[in-house]
Amino acid sequence: MAKRAIRVGIDVGGTHTKAVAIDNATHEIIGKGSVKTTHDHPSGVAQGVIEAFKLCLTKNNIDPEDVIFIAHSTTQATNALLEGDVAEVGVIGIGSGGLGGWLAKKQTKIDDIDLGTGRIIKTHHRYMKQKQINKETIKNTIRELKDEGAGVFVASKAFGVDDLTEEKEIQTLAEEHGIPVSVASEISKLYGLTRRTRTATINASILPKMLETANSTEGSVRQAGIQVPLMIMRGDGGVMGIDEMRKRPVLTMLSGPAASVVGALMYLRASNGIYFEVGGTSTNIGVIKNGRPAVDYSIVGGHPTYISSLDVRVLGVAGGSMVRASKEGIVDVGPRSAHIGGMPYAVFTPIEEIVDPQVEFFSPKEGDPADYVYIKLKNGNKITITNSCAANVLGYVNPEHYAYGNPEAARKAMEPLAKYMNKTVEEVAAEILQKSYEKIKPVIEDFAEKYKLEKDQISLVGVGGGCASLLPFTAKNMELDYSIPENAEVISSIGVALAMIRDVVERVIPTPTKKDIADLKKEAASMAIANGAVPDTVEVQIEIDSQTNKVTAIAMGSSEVQATDLLMALSEEEAKEIAAKSMGVPVDDADLITKSDVIYVFSAEGKKAGAKQVRIIDKKGFIKVQRGDAVAEKCTVAQAQEVIGQMWETLAIFKSDIKLSPDIYLCIGGKVLDYTGMLDKDQLFMVVDTELATMEPHEEIIIVGARNDL
């Protein structure tokens, strides 16, 4: 029998750790394994990662030698910061003397960082003048900080992004003494000494915990017979090698939500909308726009950082959230879950066990309110009421959904609570879901405003085992479409298995030249390749923020050459159906403007008079661009600058003293380059030129221009 090539993805959730095995050639799911997340194990959640992995392989007769890719998401970084499980950090600032040195000393003196949960990262500080740095002075400074209690160090130099020699010297000497060091100018290449130092301090604080987890997990994977590199999910939707994680663990913050987005993008063909990943303990909500997840800098304890991660809101309300109640009604839902309470959901309890149910109240953890509800049964067992119970009672959960249980069991368990509140079971169930909805609705509205999502283009995509508990009720109340796909409960694990290697380089360059752009692309590509990406698979996207002069190069590549495409190619008629549905018009009203070997461009009448909607659909069925007022044109490489120039002028909107420049998209083969938000035409021409430089003048490309409005 021919040797199989298997990709394994493991997602660590608050309640369960789930593994999936996927055939690399067909991307068919050939195995699953799920265990309870091992929060209290001496090895922490790493133990659950290994257990889920082994279960997935043994249960499905998968030979470890067939595994060509293994990656896992991790909650360790986020949990360490939430729980204050952090090391004391010694920050060594470096700079000149005089006024510049006074500023550098002030900017590198990071106060204790309040994590917003009553816990802090305790910091200690020293400042070293460049001229006085040598082995002896570095050793003395390390000794002083260590005596004060610092277990890890940060080396942060003013203008270190231009020359980090002294930062690396400190790292070398400290690591000789077994002390981990975060080099600030390796964590971020952006100017802004205070923010760069703070980001490195947060990174350093979790280094010991993350190194311990990384070593434990990698060792267990090797013992299981897997020899391919262990990859870790990043918070921005890519994966990185475990060696890179040992240097920059802070990049794994929010890697769980990132996994669900990648799964939604790669496996479900989700192109636009708001996604919900609903587990048993928490719900992650974020945005997919034009086939790309929204990414932003993380804020830790109210402090801005240079940590890029998905723009995600994490809510302490999910499928397993327990309810708080009084005689007047439901007080709240969550954040404590049935998993934390150590009780099964009523809806998953055999109905014959629910005899003489009595409502009682308790405090799940010390310091929690004492009005959380549980139901005591005649046999002495305790069960609890959750969102999943309420949604089953009201008929929102269908048999094919992972959250489906026994609605009658849930109803029977809820009867004593309804009697206590002098309400019907249905009224209590509706109150439970309403309390949860009141937390979710503002998040959707904020995202719609922030990312300019038109209501008729918003659809909700539900993933995670608990999504049916919250999504149908939310969609109904907001009058939005929603979908819950097959394998929704393991979509995060699928996302981990299918994730691409990603690396990002950011620089502040006031007037970037073609050489600057080319050098930045080369650096980003080299980093992705060093992290395990096959060179031929690496693509680099350039973004320029004209207001801050920040230039970003995002490199994405695969760890191995894909044997086949993820999905079969769509016919023109199938693509037309997808476009028509997205534009809200009959299929016959969707016009094919142009196409290439790998994409179709469709148009239809827009909602504004004279406006045309445009959709770019690739042959895998992904909507790559979705705009309500746009034009598209096929041209040659030689004509590109002229076509873009015309679009730039004709699609601009003037309001008072404001000129709103259009957004431009460049389609080269199957690659759609997004230049939205660029305010300078000359910079746009320069970036486009770097993409077209290796192409022949007669080769064809497609350009889309879209109007912006306030």
C-alpha positions in Angstrom: 0.0 0.0 0.0 1.3 3.5 -0.9 2.6 5.5 2.0 0.1 8.1 3.2 1.0 11.7 4.0 -1.0 13.0 7.0 -1.3 16.4 8.6 -2.2 16.6 12.3 -3.6 19.6 14.0 -4.3 19.9 17.7 -6.3 22.7 19.3 -6.2 23.4 23.0 -9.6 24.7 24.3 -10.7 25.7 27.7 -12.7 22.5 28.0 -11.4 20.0 25.5 -8.2 19.4 23.5 -9.0 18.0 20.1 -6.8 16.5 17.4 -7.6 15.8 13.8 -5.7 13.9 11.1 -6.1 15.1 7.5 -5.0 13.5 4.3 -2.5 15.9 2.7 -3.6 15.0 -0.8 -7.4 15.2 -0.5 -7.7 17.2 2.8 -10.2 14.6 3.9 -10.6 14.1 7.7 -9.4 10.6 8.4 -9.3 10.7 12.2 -10.3 12.6 15.3 -9.3 12.4 19.0 -10.6 14.4 22.0 -9.6 14.6 25.6 -10.4 16.9 28.5 -7.9 19.8 28.7 -5.3 19.0 31.3 -5.2 22.3 33.2 -4.2 20.7 36.5 -1.6 18.2 35.2 2.0 18.8 36.3 2.9 19.2 32.6 -0.1 21.6 32.1 -2.0 21.6 28.9 1.0 20.0 27.1 -0.2 16.6 28.5 -3.6 17.0 26.8 -1.9 17.8 23.5 0.0 14.5 23.7 -2.9 12.5 24.8 -5.2 13.9 22.1 -2.4 13.3 19.5 -1.8 9.6 20.6 -5.6 8.9 20.7 -6.1 10.3 17.2 -3.3 8.1 15.8 -4.1 4.8 17.7 -7.9 5.1 17.3 -7.6 5.6 13.5 -4.7 3.2 12.8 -2.4 6.0 11.6 1.4 5.1 11.4 3.5 7.9 13.1 5.8 7.6 10.1 3.0 8.9 7.8 2.7 12.2 9.7 4.4 14.9 7.6 3.1 17.9 9.5 2.1 18.4 13.2 1.1 21.7 14.8 -0.9 22.7 17.9 -2.5 25.9 19.2 -1.7 26.8 22.8 -3.5 28.6 25.5 -0.3 28.8 27.6 0.7 32.4 26.8 -2.8 33.8 27.2 -3.4 31.8 30.4 -0.1 32.7 31.9 -0.9 36.4 31.5 -4.5 36.0 32.7 -3.4 34.1 35.8 -0.2 36.0 36.5 1.9 32.9 36.1 4.9 35.1 35.0 8.5 35.7 35.9 10.0 38.9 37.3 11.7 40.7 34.5 15.0 42.7 34.6 15.0 45.3 31.9 18.3 46.6 30.7 18.0 49.8 28.7 20.9 50.8 26.4 21.6 54.2 24.8 23.8 57.2 24.6 24.6 59.8 27.3 23.3 63.4 27.4 19.7 64.4 26.6 19.2 61.4 24.2 20.3 59.1 27.0 18.0 60.7 29.5 15.1 60.0 27.1 16.2 56.5 26.4 16.5 55.7 30.1 13.0 57.1 30.7 11.5 55.2 27.8 13.1 51.8 28.7 12.0 52.1 32.4 8.9 50.0 32.2 6.9 50.1 35.4 5.2 47.0 36.8 2.7 45.9 34.1 -0.9 45.5 35.4 -2.4 42.5 33.6 -5.9 43.8 34.3 -6.8 40.8 36.5 -5.3 41.9 39.8 -1.9 40.3 38.8 1.2 42.1 37.6 4.5 41.5 35.8 7.1 42.8 38.3 9.9 44.7 36.6 13.4 45.8 37.7 15.5 48.3 35.7 19.0 49.3 34.8 20.4 51.7 32.2 23.7 51.2 30.4 25.5 53.8 28.3 26.8 52.3 25.1 30.4 53.5 25.6 30.5 51.8 29.0 29.3 48.4 27.8 31.8 45.5 28.1 31.7 42.0 29.5 32.5 43.1 33.0 29.8 45.8 33.2 27.2 43.5 31.6 28.0 40.7 34.2 27.7 43.2 37.1 24.3 44.4 35.8 23.1 40.9 35.3 24.2 40.0 38.9 22.5 43.1 40.4 19.2 42.4 38.6 19.3 38.7 39.5 19.8 39.6 43.2 16.7 41.8 43.0 14.6 38.9 41.9 14.7 39.1 38.1 14.4 35.6 36.6 14.4 36.7 32.9 15.9 39.7 31.2 15.1 42.2 28.4 17.8 44.0 26.4 16.4 47.1 24.8 18.5 49.6 22.9 17.5 53.0 21.6 17.5 52.6 17.8 18.3 48.9 18.3 16.3 48.1 15.2 19.2 49.7 13.2 22.0 48.0 15.2 21.3 45.4 17.9 24.9 44.5 18.7 24.8 45.5 22.4 21.4 43.8 22.9 22.9 40.5 21.5 26.0 40.8 23.7 23.7 41.0 26.8 21.7 38.0 25.6 24.8 35.9 25.0 26.3 36.6 28.5 23.0 36.1 30.3 22.2 32.8 28.5 25.6 31.5 29.5 24.3 31.8 33.1 21.0 30.0 32.1 18.9 33.2 32.1 16.5 33.6 29.2 16.6 37.0 27.4 14.2 38.8 25.1 16.0 41.0 22.6 13.6 43.9 22.1 14.7 44.6 18.5 14.1 41.0 17.5 10.6 41.0 19.0 9.7 44.1 16.8 11.5 46.1 14.2 9.4 49.1 14.7 10.6 52.4 16.3 8.8 53.4 19.5 11.2 52.5 22.3 8.6 52.3 25.1 6.2 50.1 23.2 9.0 47.9 21.9 10.5 47.5 25.4 7.0 46.8 26.9 6.3 44.1 24.3 9.7 42.5 25.0 9.0 42.6 28.7 5.6 40.8 28.3 7.4 38.3 26.1 10.2 37.7 28.6 7.7 37.3 31.5 6.2 34.1 29.9 9.5 32.7 28.6 10.2 30.2 31.5 6.6 28.8 31.4 6.6 28.5 27.6 10.1 27.0 27.4 9.0 24.3 29.9 5.9 23.6 27.8 7.8 23.6 24.5 10.4 21.2 25.8 7.8 18.8 27.3 5.6 18.8 24.2 8.5 18.3 21.7 10.0 15.5 23.8 6.7 13.7 23.9 6.1 14.1 20.2 9.6 12.6 19.5 8.9 9.7 21.8 5.7 9.0 19.8 7.9 8.5 16.7 7.2 11.8 14.9 10.3 13.2 13.4 8.9 16.2 11.5 9.3 19.6 13.1 6.7 20.5 15.7 4.9 23.7 14.7 3.0 26.1 16.9 0.0 28.3 16.0 0.6 32.0 16.0 -2.0 34.5 17.1 -2.0 36.1 13.6 -3.2 32.9 11.8 0.1 31.4 10.7 2.4 28.7 12.3 6.0 28.9 13.4 8.6 26.4 14.4 9.0 25.5 18.0 12.5 27.1 18.1 11.0 30.4 17.0 8.4 30.0 19.8 11.2 29.6 22.3 12.3 33.1 21.3 9.0 34.9 20.8 6.3 33.0 22.7 4.2 36.1 22.9 3.3 35.6 19.3 1.2 32.7 20.3 -1.3 34.8 22.2 -4.8 34.1 20.9 -3.6 31.2 18.9 -6.8 29.3 19.6 -9.1 31.9 18.0 -6.6 32.1 15.1 -6.9 28.4 14.5 -10.7 28.7 14.2 -10.4 31.5 11.6 -7.9 29.5 9.5 -10.2 26.6 9.6 -13.1 28.7 8.5 -11.1 30.2 5.7 -9.4 27.1 4.4 -12.1 24.4 5.0 -15.4 26.3 4.9 -14.6 28.8 2.1 -15.7 31.6 4.4 -14.8 34.8 2.7 -16.8 37.5 4.5 -18.6 37.6 7.8 -18.3 37.4 11.5 -17.2 34.1 12.9 -18.0 32.6 16.3 -15.9 30.0 17.9 -18.1 28.7 20.7 -16.6 26.2 23.1 -17.7 25.1 26.5 -16.1 28.0 28.5 -15.6 31.0 26.2 -16.6 32.4 22.8 -14.2 34.0 20.4 -15.7 36.5 17.9 -13.8 38.0 15.0 -14.0 39.2 11.4 -13.2 37.8 8.0 -13.3 40.4 5.2 -12.4 39.6 1.6 -11.0 36.3 2.6 -8.6 37.7 5.2 -8.9 37.7 8.9 -8.8 41.1 10.6 -5.4 41.5 12.4 -4.5 44.2 15.0 -2.0 44.9 17.7 -2.9 43.3 21.1 -3.6 45.3 24.2 -2.3 43.7 27.4 -3.7 45.1 30.7 -4.7 48.3 28.8 -1.2 48.8 27.4 -0.7 48.8 23.6 2.0 46.4 22.3 3.6 45.4 19.0 2.1 41.9 19.2 0.2 41.2 16.0 -2.8 38.9 16.5 -6.3 38.4 15.2 -8.6 41.2 16.2 -10.7 38.9 18.4 -13.1 39.6 21.3 -13.1 36.8 23.9 -16.4 36.5 25.9 -16.8 34.5 29.0 -20.1 33.0 27.7 -20.4 29.8 25.8 -22.2 26.5 25.4 -21.3 25.3 28.9 -21.8 28.6 30.7 -23.6 28.1 34.0 -26.5 30.4 35.0 -26.9 32.7 38.0 -30.4 33.2 39.2 -32.7 34.8 41.8 -36.4 34.7 42.4 -36.8 37.7 40.1 -35.1 36.0 37.1 -31.8 35.1 35.5 -29.1 37.3 36.9 -26.3 36.4 34.5 -24.8 33.6 32.4 -21.1 32.7 32.9 -18.3 33.3 33.0 -18.0 30.0 35.0 -18.7 26.9 33.0 -19.9 23.4 33.8 -16.3 22.2 33.3 -15.1 24.5 36.1 -18.0 23.5 38.3 -17.2 19.9 37.7 -20.8 19.0 36.7 -22.4 17.5 33.6 -24.9 19.5 31.5 -28.5 18.7 32.2 -29.1 18.2 28.5 -26.5 15.5 28.3 -27.8 13.7 31.4 -29.9 10.5 30.9 -33.5 11.5 31.6 -34.1 8.4 33.8 -31.5 9.8 36.2 -33.3 13.1 36.7 -35.5 12.1 39.6 -36.8 14.5 42.2 -34.6 17.4 40.9 -34.0 20.2 43.4 -32.6 23.7 42.6 -29.6 24.7 44.7 -27.1 27.6 44.6 -23.3 27.6 45.0 -20.1 29.5 44.4 -17.9 27.6 41.8 -14.6 29.1 42.9 -13.6 31.0 46.0 -14.7 34.6 45.6 -17.3 33.9 43.0 -20.9 35.0 43.6 -23.0 32.3 45.5 -26.0 32.4 43.1 -24.8 29.9 40.4 -27.4 27.2 39.9 -27.1 23.5 40.1 -29.7 20.8 40.2 -29.4 18.1 42.9 -30.9 14.7 41.9 -32.4 12.0 44.1 -29.3 9.8 43.6 -27.1 12.6 45.1 -25.6 13.6 41.8 -25.4 17.2 40.7 -26.0 18.5 37.2 -26.1 22.1 36.0 -28.1 24.3 33.5 -26.2 25.9 30.6 -26.8 27.8 27.4 -26.8 24.4 25.6 -29.7 23.3 27.8 -31.7 26.4 27.1 -31.1 26.3 23.3 -32.2 22.6 23.2 -35.4 23.3 25.1 -36.3 26.1 22.7 -35.5 24.0 19.6 -32.6 26.0 18.3 -30.3 22.9 18.2 -30.8 20.3 15.5 -29.9 16.6 15.8 -26.9 17.0 13.5 -25.3 19.7 15.8 -22.6 18.8 18.3 -24.5 20.6 21.0 -27.7 18.5 20.5 -28.7 16.5 23.6 -32.0 15.4 25.1 -34.3 18.5 25.2 -36.7 16.7 27.5 -33.9 16.0 30.0 -33.0 19.7 30.0 -36.7 20.6 30.4 -37.1 18.3 33.4 -34.0 19.7 35.1 -35.1 23.3 34.5 -38.6 22.8 36.0 -37.6 23.3 39.6 -35.7 26.5 38.6 -38.8 27.8 36.7 -41.0 27.0 39.7 -38.6 28.8 42.0 -38.8 31.9 39.7 -42.6 31.5 39.1 -42.1 31.2 35.3 -42.4 28.6 32.6 -39.5 26.6 31.5 -39.6 28.3 28.1 -39.5 31.7 29.7 -36.5 30.7 31.8 -34.7 29.3 28.7 -35.4 32.5 26.7 -34.0 34.6 29.6 -30.8 32.5 29.7 -30.2 33.0 25.9 -31.2 36.7 26.1 -28.6 37.4 28.8 -25.9 35.7 26.6 -27.1 37.6 23.5 -26.8 40.9 25.3 -23.1 40.3 25.6 -22.7 39.2 22.0 -24.7 41.8 20.1 -22.5 44.9 21.0 -19.4 43.0 19.8 -21.0 42.3 16.4 -22.1 45.9 16.1 -18.7 47.2 17.0 -17.0 45.0 14.4 -19.5 46.0 11.7 -18.7 49.7 12.4 -14.9 49.2 12.7 -14.5 47.2 9.5 -17.3 48.9 7.5 -19.4 45.8 7.1 -22.7 46.4 5.4 -25.5 44.6 7.2 -26.7 42.8 4.1 -23.2 41.4 3.6 -22.8 40.2 7.1 -23.3 36.5 7.7 -22.5 34.6 10.9 -20.3 31.5 10.7 -20.5 29.3 13.7 -17.7 26.9 14.7 -16.8 25.1 17.9 -18.9 22.5 19.7 -21.2 25.0 21.4 -22.0 27.2 18.4 -25.6 25.9 18.0 -26.2 27.0 21.6 -25.8 30.7 20.8 -25.7 31.3 17.0 -29.3 30.6 15.9 -30.7 32.8 18.7 -28.3 35.6 17.9 -28.9 35.5 14.2 -32.7 35.5 14.7 -32.6 38.5 16.9 -30.3 40.5 14.6 -32.0 39.3 11.4 -28.8 37.9 10.0 -28.0 34.8 8.0 -25.9 32.1 9.7 -24.3 28.8 8.9 -23.0 25.9 11.1 -20.9 23.7 8.9 -20.1 20.0 9.1 -17.2 19.3 11.5 -17.8 22.6 13.2 -16.7 21.2 16.6 -13.2 20.5 15.3 -12.8 23.4 13.0 -9.9 24.9 15.1 -8.0 21.7 14.9 -8.6 21.7 11.1 -7.3 25.2 11.0 -4.1 24.2 12.8 -3.6 21.3 10.5 -4.0 23.5 7.4 -2.2 26.6 8.6 0.6 28.1 6.5 3.9 29.3 7.9 3.8 33.0 8.4 6.3 35.7 9.2 5.9 39.4 9.4 8.5 42.2 9.1 7.6 45.8 9.9 9.6 48.9 9.5 9.0 52.6 9.7 10.3 54.1 6.4 9.2 57.7 5.7 9.8 57.6 2.0 10.3 53.9 0.9 12.1 53.3 -2.3 11.7 50.3 -4.6 14.9 48.9 -3.1 13.5 49.3 0.4 10.3 47.4 -0.6 12.3 44.7 -2.4 14.7 44.3 0.6 11.8 44.0 3.0 10.1 41.4 0.9 13.3 39.4 0.7 13.8 39.6 4.5 10.2 38.4 5.2 10.5 35.5 2.7 13.9 34.5 4.2 12.3 34.4 7.7 9.4 32.2 6.5 11.9 29.9 4.7 14.1 29.7 7.8 10.9 28.7 9.8 10.3 25.8 7.5 8.4 27.1 4.4 9.3 25.6 1.0 10.8 28.5 -1.0 8.6 28.0 -4.1 5.4 28.3 -2.0 6.3 31.7 -0.3 4.3 34.7 -1.3 4.9 38.2 0.3 2.2 40.9 0.6 3.3 44.5 1.1 1.2 47.0 3.1 2.0 50.7 3.5 0.4 52.9 6.1 0.8 56.4 4.7 -0.2 58.1 8.0 2.4 56.3 10.2 5.0 55.5 7.4 4.9 51.9 8.5 5.7 49.3 5.8 4.7 45.7 6.5 5.8 42.6 4.6 3.7 39.5 5.3 5.3 36.3 4.0 3.1 33.1 3.8 4.3 29.7 2.7 3.6 25.9 3.1 5.8 23.6 5.0 5.7 21.2 2.1 4.5 21.3 -1.5 0.8 20.5 -1.6 0.0 17.4 -3.7 -3.4 18.7 -4.8 -5.7 21.6 -4.3 -7.9 21.6 -1.3 -11.1 21.7 -3.4 -12.0 20.8 -6.9 -12.1 23.7 -9.4 -15.5 25.4 -9.8 -17.1 25.8 -13.2 -18.1 29.2 -14.4 -21.8 28.5 -13.6 -21.0 27.3 -10.1 -18.9 30.5 -9.5 -21.7 32.6 -10.9 -24.2 31.1 -8.3 -21.8 31.9 -5.5 -21.4 35.5 -6.8 -25.1 36.0 -7.3 -26.0 34.8 -3.8 -23.3 37.1 -2.3 -24.7 40.1 -4.3 -28.3 39.2 -3.4 -29.4 39.0 -7.0 -30.9 36.3 -9.3 -28.2 34.2 -11.0 -29.1 35.7 -14.4 -28.4 39.2 -13.1 -24.8 38.4 -12.3 -22.6 39.3 -15.2 -19.1 37.9 -15.9 -16.9 41.0 -16.5 -13.7 39.1 -17.0 -11.8 36.0 -15.9 -8.4 34.4 -15.9 -7.2 30.8 -15.5 -7.9 30.9 -11.8 -10.4 33.6 -11.0 -13.8 35.0 -12.2 -14.9 38.6 -11.8 -18.7 39.1 -11.6 -20.8 42.3 -11.4 -24.4 43.3 -10.7 -26.4 46.4 -10.0 -25.6 47.9 -6.7 -27.9 49.4 -4.1 -26.7 53.0 -5.0 -27.9 54.5 -8.3 -25.2 53.8 -10.9 -23.1 51.7 -8.7 -22.0 48.2 -9.6 -21.3 45.5 -7.1 -18.2 43.4 -7.8 -17.2 39.9 -6.6 -13.9 38.2 -7.4 -14.3 34.4 -7.0 -11.4 32.0 -7.3 -11.9 28.6 -8.8 -11.9 27.0 -5.3 -15.0 29.0 -4.5 -13.5 31.7 -2.3 -14.8 35.2 -2.6 -11.6 37.1 -2.7 -13.0 40.6 -3.1 -16.5 41.8 -2.2 -17.3 45.5 -2.9 -20.6 47.4 -3.3 -19.3 50.1 -5.7 -16.4 49.0 -7.9 -15.0 48.5 -11.4 -12.8 45.7 -12.8 -10.6 45.6 -15.9 -8.2 43.1 -17.5 -5.0 44.6 -18.9 -1.4 43.8 -19.6 1.5 44.4 -17.3 2.6 47.2 -19.5 -0.8 48.9 -19.2 -1.1 48.5 -15.4 0.1 51.9 -14.3 -2.2 53.7 -16.8 -5.3 51.7 -15.7 -4.6 52.2 -12.0 -4.1 55.9 -12.6 -7.4 56.3 -14.4 -9.2 54.4 -11.6 -7.5 56.5 -9.0 -8.9 59.7 -10.5 -12.3 58.5 -11.7 -13.2 56.6 -8.5 -12.1 59.3 -6.0 -14.8 60.9 -3.9 -14.6 64.6 -2.8 -16.4 65.7 0.3 -15.8 69.2 1.6 -12.0 69.4 1.9 -11.6 65.6 2.0 -10.5 63.4 -1.0 -11.4 59.8 -0.5 -9.0 57.7 -2.6 -10.3 54.4 -4.0 -9.1 51.0 -2.9 -7.1 49.0 -5.5 -6.8 45.2 -5.8 -4.3 43.5 -8.1 -5.0 40.0 -9.4 -2.0 38.1 -10.6 -2.9 34.5 -11.4 -4.6 33.2 -8.3 -3.0 35.8 -6.0 -5.2 38.8 -5.1 -3.1 41.7 -3.6 -5.1 44.0 -1.4 -3.9 47.7 -1.4 -6.9 49.1 0.5 -6.1 52.1 2.6 -3.2 53.4 0.6 -3.4 57.2 0.4 -0.5 58.0 -1.9 -0.7 57.1 -5.6 3.1 57.2 -6.2 3.6 54.7 -3.3 0.9 52.5 -4.8 2.7 52.6 -8.2 6.0 51.7 -6.5 4.5 48.7 -4.6 2.7 47.4 -7.7 5.9 47.8 -9.7 7.7 45.5 -7.3 5.1 42.8 -7.9 5.2 43.2 -11.7 8.9 43.5 -12.1 9.5 39.8 -12.8 6.6 39.6 -15.3 6.7 40.1 -19.1 5.0 43.3 -20.4 2.4 41.3 -22.4 1.2 39.1 -19.5 -2.3 39.7 -18.4 -3.5 40.8 -15.0 -6.8 42.0 -13.5 -7.2 45.3 -11.6 -10.2 46.2 -9.4 -10.9 49.7 -8.1 -13.5 50.4 -5.5 -15.0 53.7 -4.3 -14.8 54.6 -0.6 -17.4 56.6 1.2 -17.7 58.1 4.7 
